[in-house]
Amino acid sequence: MNTEQKKSLPFHFPKKFLWGAATSAHQIEGKTHNQWSVWELENAKSLANRAEYTTAHVPVWEEIKTQAQQPENYISGNAVDHYNRYEEDFALIKKLNMNAFRFSVEWSRIEPAEGAWNAEALAHYKTYVRKMKAKGIEPIMTLFHFSLPVWFAEKGGFRKRRNVKYFVRFAEKVLQEIGSEIRYVITVNEPEVYAQQSYMAGNWPPNKTSKRDMIAVYANLAHAHNRVAKLAHSMSRRYKVSVAKNIVHHYAGDDALLSRASAVVARWLADDIFFFFTKRHMDWIGVNYYFSNRYYGYRCHNPNEQVSDLGWDMQPENIQFVLERLFVKYNKPIIVTENGVADMHDETRQWWITRTLGAMHRAVQNGVPLEGYLHWSLLDNFEWAYGKWPRFGLCAVEYSTGKRTPRKSATWFAQVIKKLRY
Ligand code: BGC
């Protein structure tokens, strides 16, 4: 592309920018046996029975209610069979002109029983990463993305500080066996979301509703991150380690002191405490951005002018403020490790990405060392307790056949990436 054409683009990003998509093992691989899959089988019926109560507020309820009221929706099962179809999916990544892919290794496959390593699973991920790299795709590997081996969950999971050593041992094994081709390592995905949903809100396994448990899990995940980061650095300086942190943009809706104070406190509770304990062991910051919270006094009240299929308030451009704040405060490179929208009719995805690119561009202009953008997600996938109806994929997946089809927004985004990259 010549300089004239480049000038006509509204956005410019650094040359080596990572353009990609993000996923997690349990949500796409299929046939996992872990704490989640066991929980799904036990809870599918009641999730289906309660769907009207839990989900009828979403704007697409009329369209999805039949699916949402069927137990099958809540069982990941074959998911989108990425474990077997990954080469096809790497080809999709290339087709979308991307040069990076975020995935997670499934602990329950690698260590199905305590201390017993599954050579086949390790060999699978080794080949997986090798093939990805051979296609010119930068692997960004997550070690814990919400799913745990049953044996580890039975020991009390991350609720117990003494269990962290098992995670560290797993991380060591993974880095030894498949780490040689990896640079970017994410230890933990969204520690606060996991601690909140699983130990406080009672929505995810093990369905606890205790503030104390939540705090303990959050603290143990910070500790787990630090230990794995230290270990990775001792193994090779090549590793660039971070967490993928869900960052909400908390902001005041008016000038009142109380509104501003509420936003500061919310940011501090949600993000700064965690970074206070982990920042020395972070080479970069992974940001998952989906929403903003607006405060009036001590109350959170969002505009909700435009909401996604999940009913989430959409303010994509606020990612700019998240990126700027994190850089000013922590002075680290940043990668957007997740960002996207549940949009079954593909009506808002292109708009969302356009606004996001503009906002990221402004942040870069203002000095933020942003190194990549990974859209959530490459494919439609299993959306945890909501099951299969939410559609986050750049590529639509027909669950009955596994057929993948890039959505219109994906084809458009691929063209944008091409212009930005070359
Ligand atoms: C999680 C993903 C999830 C996505 C959309 C993030 O909180 O890391 O696993 O699918 O958001 O809800």
Residues whose N, C-alpha, C, O or C-beta is under 5 A from the ligand:
A	BS01	BGC	E190
